[in-house]
Amino acid sequence: MPTHEPFSTALLLAGLGLLLGVSALASRAAPRLGVPVALLFLGVGMLAGSDGVLGIAFEDYALTFRFGTAALVLILFDGGLNTPLSAVKEGLWPAAAVATFGVLGTTGLTGVAAHALGFPWDQAFLLGAIVSSTDAAAVFSVLRGSGVHLERRVGVTLELESGLNDPMAVILTTALTAVAVGGERVGPALGLQAVVEMAIGAGFGLAFGLGGRWVLTRARLPAAGLYPVLSLALALLAFGVPTLAHGSGFLAVYLAAMLLGAGAIRYRTGVLRVHDALAWLAQVLMFLLLGLLVFPSHLPEVAPQGLALGLWLALVARPAVVVLCLLPFGFSFKEAVYVGWVGLRGAVPIILATVPVLAAVPGAQRLFDVVFFVVVVNAVVPGATVGWVTRKLGLESHAPPAPPAALEITSTQLVNGALRTYYLTPEAAVVGATLAELPFPPSAAVTLIVRGDALIAPKGATALQAGDHVTVFSHREDEALMQLLFGRSDDH
């Protein structure tokens, strides 16, 4: 081993640790600024890059594309695990309309604007395709940071659309890159290609989701930590196999995760926690890497076009297209406008912007710099106003506040029972009653009461009050009775 190798490795790991630590600590500022936390990670990467403080020279677009794709797989898989099937049933068709026809319409309107700003038609529509998809992580980090709770149908549509619109953006970007490189013409075959790729992706997603649930239900592994390894293997296979079969791997991995999360699997709590951590790590590293690619000294040259396109996309193109897609599904005008407004851009457009660079499309570097501006504008402008717009349009739901403490069951076995937390409204049947007075079956019990910031040990003489978060253990057959007594669970 060369004598300098340990030192170089240590320097690399120390630098990576520094960037990760700064990114994690900087995330505290995101809620106050009203912007997606990912933008702060991107900023840290830019500060560390060639034009920044650390001067790290990095221009490996191929590595960025590969790592970015892997990171998106982890982020989509985590998002799918936490998307209940009830949400899919409620918002699938409007979300699918925005994720397909909405992406096409956004591409067209943005392409027309880009051409008016001086881009050739092939580059203009390619630019429109690159910035046509939204970012679920960005949308919901801003919603959580702003402290608002959306009406269920609006929130479900935003969540599903953000997870489903990546495949169409990828298909369009790939096809229009080929047009820009070789002068190929886009015809009806592109629409057929999109349908085939999504059908293949959906088929594999269903297969891997149901098959993965079967495996994780029956596998008896020697260590609890191996269950997340198995679920990670499922995520990678759910993306890789359909992609090799010329299908949409992104759609497949999202659907597979939704089906997996909807079933009873061993070590469920641990699996969800590990994938949440992996998604955050992937997001931090991905945006750091993307930030390293950006040269701030190149940005002033494209600033006027980038800002103009970013504002056009945020204020006109995206809202107009979404309104046309959602009104036929019974959405009110203000609901449709809101979904269009909260269409924040994130990692996907920047990663897709590396595709024309790798394909040597003329002017690809300029496109990359313009995409950066568009992403920032479409994160900052809607992001900073999400809370105000939600309240102004009257779309805030009155969901109960999250409890400051919670209990959970961690088991590698499939147990008949679960802990559920209920928020007691003044109308709840049990308010004012003591625990001893409740008609509990022998298989159910209150395990914790959270009142404000206080944790209360449940006793027979403990009286329940409105505003309490009550955690109850019960078997599956008792859940209907628990809901009758306490109301809707926070877990549903």
C-alpha positions in Angstrom: 0.0 0.0 0.0 1.5 3.4 -0.9 2.4 5.5 2.2 0.2 8.4 1.2 -3.0 6.2 0.7 -4.1 6.1 4.4 -3.7 9.9 4.6 -5.7 10.5 1.4 -8.4 8.2 2.6 -8.5 9.9 6.0 -8.7 13.4 4.3 -11.5 12.2 2.0 -13.5 10.8 4.9 -12.9 13.9 7.1 -14.1 16.2 4.3 -17.2 14.1 3.7 -17.9 14.1 7.4 -17.6 17.9 7.5 -20.0 18.4 4.6 -22.5 15.9 6.0 -22.4 17.6 9.4 -22.7 21.1 8.0 -25.6 20.0 5.8 -27.5 18.3 8.8 -27.0 21.4 11.0 -27.9 23.8 8.2 -31.3 22.0 7.8 -32.5 23.7 11.0 -32.7 27.0 9.0 -35.0 25.6 6.3 -38.4 26.0 8.2 -37.5 29.6 9.1 -36.6 30.4 5.5 -39.6 28.6 4.0 -37.5 26.7 1.5 -36.9 22.9 0.9 -34.1 21.7 3.1 -32.5 20.1 0.0 -31.7 23.6 -1.3 -29.5 24.1 1.7 -27.7 20.9 0.9 -27.2 22.1 -2.6 -25.8 25.4 -1.3 -23.3 23.6 0.9 -22.1 21.6 -2.1 -21.7 24.9 -4.1 -19.7 26.5 -1.3 -17.4 23.4 -1.3 -17.0 23.3 -5.1 -14.5 24.7 -7.6 -15.7 28.3 -7.1 -16.3 27.9 -3.4 -14.4 28.0 -0.2 -12.9 24.5 -0.3 -12.2 24.6 -4.1 -13.1 20.9 -4.7 -12.8 20.3 -8.4 -15.6 18.0 -9.6 -17.0 17.6 -13.1 -17.9 14.0 -13.2 -21.4 14.1 -14.8 -21.5 10.3 -15.3 -20.9 9.6 -11.6 -23.5 12.2 -10.7 -26.1 10.6 -12.9 -25.4 7.1 -11.6 -25.4 8.2 -8.0 -28.4 10.4 -8.4 -30.4 7.6 -10.0 -29.5 5.3 -7.0 -30.4 8.1 -4.6 -33.8 8.6 -6.3 -34.5 4.9 -6.0 -34.0 5.1 -2.3 -36.1 8.3 -1.9 -39.0 6.9 -4.0 -38.9 3.6 -2.1 -39.1 5.3 1.2 -41.9 7.5 -0.1 -43.8 4.5 -1.3 -43.5 2.7 2.0 -45.2 5.6 3.7 -48.0 6.1 1.2 -51.1 4.3 2.4 -53.2 2.4 -0.2 -56.2 4.3 0.9 -54.5 7.4 -0.4 -53.9 5.6 -3.8 -57.6 4.7 -4.1 -58.6 8.3 -3.3 -56.2 10.2 -5.5 -54.8 7.9 -8.1 -56.6 9.1 -11.3 -56.2 12.9 -10.8 -52.6 12.4 -9.8 -52.0 10.1 -12.8 -53.5 12.8 -15.1 -51.2 15.5 -13.7 -48.2 13.1 -13.8 -48.7 12.3 -17.5 -50.7 14.9 -19.4 -49.6 17.6 -16.9 -45.9 16.8 -17.6 -46.6 16.9 -21.3 -48.4 20.2 -21.1 -45.7 21.7 -18.8 -43.0 20.6 -21.3 -44.8 22.2 -24.2 -45.5 25.6 -22.5 -42.0 25.8 -21.0 -40.5 24.9 -24.4 -42.4 27.7 -26.1 -41.2 30.2 -23.5 -37.6 28.9 -23.8 -37.7 29.3 -27.6 -39.0 32.9 -27.2 -35.9 33.5 -25.0 -33.6 32.4 -27.7 -33.2 28.6 -27.5 -33.5 26.6 -30.7 -36.7 24.5 -30.7 -35.0 21.2 -30.0 -33.1 22.6 -27.0 -36.2 24.5 -25.9 -38.5 21.4 -25.6 -35.6 19.4 -24.1 -35.3 22.1 -21.4 -39.1 21.9 -20.9 -39.0 18.1 -20.4 -36.1 18.3 -17.9 -37.9 20.7 -15.6 -41.4 19.2 -16.0 -41.4 16.9 -12.9 -41.9 17.9 -9.2 -40.1 16.6 -6.1 -42.1 14.9 -3.4 -39.4 15.4 -0.8 -39.2 19.1 -1.5 -43.0 19.5 -1.4 -43.5 17.8 2.0 -40.4 19.2 3.7 -41.8 22.7 3.0 -45.3 21.7 4.1 -44.0 20.3 7.4 -41.7 23.2 7.9 -44.6 25.7 7.4 -46.6 24.0 10.0 -49.7 23.5 7.8 -51.9 20.4 7.4 -53.5 20.1 4.0 -57.0 18.9 3.2 -56.7 15.2 2.6 -57.6 15.1 -1.1 -55.2 17.9 -2.0 -52.4 16.4 0.0 -52.9 13.0 -1.4 -52.9 14.3 -5.0 -49.7 16.2 -4.4 -48.0 13.3 -2.8 -49.0 10.7 -5.5 -48.3 13.1 -8.4 -44.8 13.9 -7.1 -44.0 10.2 -6.9 -45.6 9.3 -10.3 -44.4 12.1 -12.6 -40.7 11.1 -12.8 -41.2 8.3 -15.4 -42.8 10.6 -18.0 -40.1 13.3 -17.4 -37.4 10.6 -17.9 -39.0 9.3 -21.1 -39.4 12.7 -22.6 -35.9 13.8 -21.7 -34.3 10.7 -23.2 -36.4 11.0 -26.4 -35.8 14.7 -26.8 -32.0 14.3 -26.1 -31.9 11.9 -29.1 -33.7 14.5 -31.2 -31.2 17.2 -30.2 -28.2 14.9 -30.9 -29.2 13.1 -34.1 -32.0 15.2 -35.5 -34.6 12.4 -35.0 -38.2 13.4 -35.2 -40.7 12.9 -32.4 -43.9 11.3 -33.5 -46.8 9.1 -32.3 -44.3 6.4 -31.5 -43.1 8.4 -28.4 -46.6 8.2 -26.9 -46.7 4.4 -27.5 -43.2 4.1 -26.0 -44.4 6.0 -22.9 -47.4 3.7 -22.5 -45.3 0.6 -22.9 -42.6 1.7 -20.5 -45.2 2.6 -17.8 -47.1 -0.6 -18.4 -43.9 -2.7 -18.0 -42.9 -0.7 -14.9 -46.4 -1.1 -13.3 -46.4 -4.8 -14.0 -43.0 -5.3 -12.4 -43.9 -3.0 -9.5 -46.9 -5.1 -8.7 -44.9 -8.3 -9.0 -42.0 -7.1 -6.8 -44.4 -5.5 -4.3 -46.5 -8.6 -3.8 -43.5 -10.9 -4.0 -41.5 -8.8 -1.6 -44.3 -8.8 0.9 -44.5 -12.6 0.7 -40.7 -13.0 1.3 -40.6 -10.5 4.1 -43.6 -12.1 5.8 -42.1 -15.6 5.7 -38.4 -15.1 5.9 -36.9 -16.0 9.3 -33.5 -14.2 9.3 -31.0 -14.8 12.1 -30.6 -11.0 12.9 -33.1 -8.2 12.9 -30.7 -5.9 11.0 -30.9 -8.3 8.0 -34.6 -7.4 7.3 -33.7 -3.9 6.0 -31.0 -5.4 3.9 -33.6 -7.7 2.3 -36.0 -4.7 1.7 -33.1 -2.7 0.2 -32.3 -5.6 -2.1 -36.0 -5.5 -3.2 -35.8 -1.8 -3.9 -32.7 -2.2 -6.1 -34.2 -5.1 -8.0 -37.5 -3.4 -8.4 -35.7 -0.6 -10.2 -33.1 -2.5 -12.1 -35.0 -5.4 -13.6 -37.8 -3.4 -15.2 -35.3 -0.9 -16.5 -33.3 -3.7 -18.2 -36.7 -4.8 -19.7 -37.1 -1.3 -21.1 -39.8 -0.4 -18.6 -40.0 2.5 -16.1 -37.9 1.5 -13.1 -38.9 4.6 -11.1 -42.6 3.7 -11.4 -41.9 0.1 -10.5 -39.9 0.9 -7.3 -42.6 3.3 -6.1 -45.4 0.9 -6.7 -43.5 -2.0 -5.1 -42.8 0.0 -2.0 -46.5 1.0 -1.7 -47.6 -2.6 -1.8 -44.9 -3.7 0.6 -45.7 -0.9 3.1 -49.4 -1.9 3.0 -48.8 -5.4 4.2 -47.8 -7.0 7.5 -44.0 -7.6 7.3 -41.5 -8.8 9.9 -39.5 -6.1 11.8 -41.7 -3.4 10.1 -40.7 -0.6 12.5 -37.0 -1.2 11.9 -37.4 -1.5 8.1 -39.3 1.8 7.9 -36.8 3.6 10.2 -33.8 2.3 8.2 -35.3 3.4 4.9 -36.1 6.8 6.3 -32.5 7.2 7.3 -31.3 5.9 3.9 -33.5 8.3 2.0 -32.2 11.3 4.0 -28.6 10.2 3.5 -29.2 9.8 -0.2 -30.8 13.2 -0.4 -28.0 14.9 1.4 -25.3 13.2 -0.7 -27.1 13.7 -3.9 -27.6 17.5 -3.4 -24.0 17.9 -2.2 -22.8 16.2 -5.4 -25.1 18.3 -7.6 -23.8 21.4 -5.8 -20.3 20.5 -6.6 -21.2 20.3 -10.3 -22.5 23.9 -10.3 -20.0 26.7 -11.1 -21.4 29.9 -9.6 -19.1 31.9 -12.0 -21.1 30.5 -15.0 -24.5 31.5 -13.6 -24.6 35.3 -14.2 -24.5 34.7 -18.0 -27.7 32.6 -17.9 -29.4 34.4 -15.0 -31.9 36.5 -17.0 -33.1 33.4 -19.0 -33.1 31.2 -16.0 -35.0 33.6 -13.8 -37.6 34.3 -16.6 -38.2 30.6 -17.2 -38.4 29.8 -13.5 -41.0 32.4 -12.9 -42.9 31.4 -16.1 -43.0 27.8 -14.9 -44.0 28.7 -11.3 -46.6 31.4 -12.1 -48.1 30.3 -15.5 -47.1 27.0 -17.1 -47.5 24.6 -14.1 -50.6 26.1 -12.6 -52.4 26.4 -15.9 -51.8 22.8 -16.9 -52.7 21.4 -13.5 -56.0 23.3 -13.5 -56.9 21.8 -16.8 -56.0 18.3 -15.6 -57.8 18.5 -12.2 -61.1 20.3 -12.9 -62.6 17.3 -14.7 -62.1 15.3 -11.5 -64.3 17.6 -9.4 -61.5 19.7 -7.9 -62.5 23.3 -7.1 -60.6 26.0 -8.9 -58.7 27.0 -5.8 -57.7 23.4 -5.1 -56.4 22.9 -8.6 -54.5 26.2 -8.5 -52.9 25.2 -5.2 -51.7 21.8 -6.5 -50.2 23.7 -9.4 -48.6 26.3 -7.2 -47.0 23.8 -4.8 -45.1 22.0 -7.6 -41.6 22.4 -6.2 -38.7 21.3 -8.3 -35.8 19.3 -6.7 -33.2 16.7 -7.6 -34.8 15.1 -10.7 -34.5 18.1 -13.1 -30.8 18.6 -12.1 -30.1 14.9 -12.6 -31.9 14.9 -15.9 -29.9 17.9 -17.0 -26.8 15.7 -16.9 -28.3 13.5 -19.7 -27.7 16.0 -22.5 -24.3 16.8 -21.1 -23.4 13.1 -21.3 -24.9 12.8 -24.8 -22.8 15.8 -26.0 -25.9 17.8 -27.0 -24.8 21.2 -28.3 -25.2 23.9 -25.6 -25.7 21.2 -22.9 -23.7 23.0 -20.3 -25.8 26.2 -20.8 -28.9 24.0 -20.4 -27.5 22.6 -17.1 -26.9 26.1 -15.7 -30.4 27.3 -16.7 -32.0 24.3 -15.1 -30.2 25.1 -11.9 -31.9 28.6 -11.9 -35.3 27.1 -12.7 -35.1 24.6 -9.8 -34.0 27.3 -7.3 -36.8 29.7 -8.4 -39.4 26.9 -8.3 -38.3 26.0 -4.8 -37.9 29.4 -3.3 -41.0 31.3 -4.8 -43.7 28.7 -4.0 -41.8 27.3 -1.1 -41.6 30.6 0.8 -45.3 31.2 0.4 -46.8 27.7 1.0 -48.1 28.5 4.5 -49.6 31.8 3.5 -51.2 30.4 0.3 -52.6 27.4 2.1 -54.3 29.6 4.7 -55.4 32.2 2.2 -57.2 29.6 0.0 -58.7 27.9 3.1 -57.2 24.5 2.3 -55.7 23.8 5.8 -57.2 20.8 7.5 -57.7 20.8 11.3 -55.7 17.6 11.9 -54.7 17.0 15.5 -51.2 18.0 16.5 -48.5 15.3 16.6 -47.8 14.0 20.1 -44.4 14.9 21.5 -43.8 11.3 22.5 -44.8 7.9 21.1 -44.5 4.2 21.8 -43.8 1.5 19.2 -43.5 -2.3 19.0 -40.4 -3.7 17.5 -40.6 -7.4 16.7 -39.2 -9.8 14.1 -42.4 -11.9 14.5 -45.8 -11.2 13.0 -47.7 -10.4 16.2 -51.5 -10.1 16.5 -51.6 -6.6 18.0 -50.5 -3.0 17.5 -50.1 0.3 19.3 -52.2 3.1 18.0 -52.4 6.7 19.2 -55.7 8.5 19.4 -56.2 12.3 19.8 -59.2 13.0 22.0 -61.4 15.7 20.7 -64.1 17.2 23.0 -66.7 15.1 21.3 -64.8 11.8 22.0 -67.0 9.3 23.9 -64.3 8.7 26.5 -63.6 12.3 27.5 -64.3 12.7 31.3 -64.3 9.0 32.0 -61.7 7.1 34.0 -59.9 4.2 32.5 -61.6 1.8 34.9 -64.9 2.9 33.5 -64.0 2.0 29.9 -65.5 -1.2 28.4 -62.1 -2.6 27.4 -61.8 -6.2 26.1 -59.2 -8.3 28.0 -56.9 -8.0 25.0 -56.7 -4.2 25.0 -55.1 -1.7 27.3 -54.1 2.0 27.5 -50.3 2.1 27.6 -49.5 5.8 27.6 -51.2 9.2 27.9 -49.5 12.3 26.7 -51.0 15.5 28.0 -49.2 18.6 26.7 -45.6 17.9 27.5 -46.3 15.6 30.4 -46.2 11.8 30.2 -48.9 10.2 32.3 -48.8 6.6 33.5 -52.2 5.0 32.9 -54.1 4.0 36.1 -57.6 2.9 36.7 -58.5 6.2 38.3 -56.9 8.3 35.5 -59.5 10.5 33.9 -59.2 11.3 30.2 -59.3 14.9 29.0 -59.9 16.5 25.6 -56.5 17.2 24.0 -54.9 14.0 25.3 -52.9 11.7 23.0 -53.8 8.2 24.2 -51.8 5.2 23.1 -53.7 1.9 23.1 -52.6 -1.7 22.6 -55.2 -3.8 21.0 -55.6 -6.9 18.7 -56.9 -6.5 15.2 -60.3 -7.7 16.1 -60.6 -4.9 18.7 -59.8 -2.0 16.4 -63.4 -1.2 15.5 -64.3 -0.9 19.2 -61.2 1.3 19.9 -62.2 3.6 17.1 -65.8 3.8 18.5 -64.4 4.8 21.9 -61.5 7.1 21.0 -62.2 8.3 17.4 -59.9 8.1 14.4 -56.4 6.9 15.1 -53.5 9.3 14.4 -52.0 6.3 12.5 -54.7 6.3 9.8 
